[in-house]
């Protein structure tokens, strides 16, 4: 497994994870920018008070995404694809120019999802 406990910034390249990823610790952040790409083939878990941010680029959660209570995902001009998405009391903000697709299903218990200014969200699974 890979653990992100500080700031992990992908700014000008593609980064691939072939094993599970845990984003954990107060204010831990995984961020994509500059048109870069993150590809995770196994489950990514975002712990409480941790964040995923996209300011320009692509994130593929091919192995699924699990977000714990008080975790945050904030997207601007970013495309995100998820196989299976589970979130509990999380906050997701999808701003202009962003798109998020969920292929196989989502369980979003008590979470807040806010889309603003020309974003797109698509659920194609159950």
N, C-alpha and C positions, 0 to 999 in steps of 0.2 A: 504493500500500500504506500501511497504518497501522501504526506501531510503538509498542508500549507498553513503555517501559523503566523505569518506576517503578511507582507505584500508581495504578491506574485503578479508581475506585469508582463504582458506579451504585447510588444509594440511594433515589431516589423518582421514577423516570421510566423511559421506554423509550429505549434507545440502539440505533440500527441502523447496521451497517457494510455498505456496498455494495461494498467492495473487500477484498482480502486483509488479514489482521491478523497481525502477528508480536508475540508477547509474549516479550521477550528481555532479557537482562541479569540479573546476579545479584540475586535476590530481587524480580524484577518480578512484579506481581500484577494480575490482572483480577478484580474481585469484584462480585457482585450481592447486594444486601440490601434489606430494607424492602419486599419484594413487587415489586421492579422487574423489568425485562426487558431482556435483551441479545439482539439478533437479528443474526446474521452470515450474510450471503448468499454469501460466498466463504470460502475455506479460512482457518481459524485455526491458526497454528502456535505451539506452546508450547515454547520452547527450554529447554535444560538449566538447572536451578536456578530456573526460573520456575514460577508457580502460577496456577491458576484456583480461585477460592473462591466458594462460594455459601452464604449464611446465611439467605436467604429470598428467593425469587423464581424467575425462569425464564430459562434460557439456551437459545437455539436456534442450533445450529451447522448451518445449512441447507447450507452449502458444504463441510462436513467439518471434522474436527478431527485434527490431527497433533501428537503429544506426543513430545518427544525424551527421551533418557535423563536420569534424575534430575529430570524435571519432575513436578509434583504437581497433582492435582485433588481438592479437598475439598468435599463437599456436605453441607449440613444444611438440611432444610426447603426444598429447592430441586428444581425440575423441570428436567431437561436432555434435549433431543432432539438427536440427531446423525444426519446422513445417512450418512457414512462415517467410521469412527474408526480411526486408526492410532496405536499407542503402542509405544515401545521402552524397556524397563526403566524404566517410569514407575510412580508410585504413585497409586492412586485410592481414596478413602475415601468411602463413601456412608452417611451416618448417617440416623437416624430421620426419617421424614417426607419423605424424598427419593425421587425416581424418575428413572431414566435409561433412555431408549429409543434403540436404534440401528436405523435403518431399512434400510440397504443393505449392511451388512457391517462387520466389524471384524477388524483384525489386531493382536494384542496380544502382541508378542514379549517375553518375559521380564518382563512387567509384573505388578504386584500389585494386585488389586482386592479390597477388603474392604467387605462390606456389614454394617451393624450396626443392630439394633433397629427393624425394621419398614420397611426400605427396599424398593424395587422396582427390578429391572433387567430389561429386555426387549429381546431381539434378534429382529428380524423379517426381517432379510436373511440373506445367506449368510455 
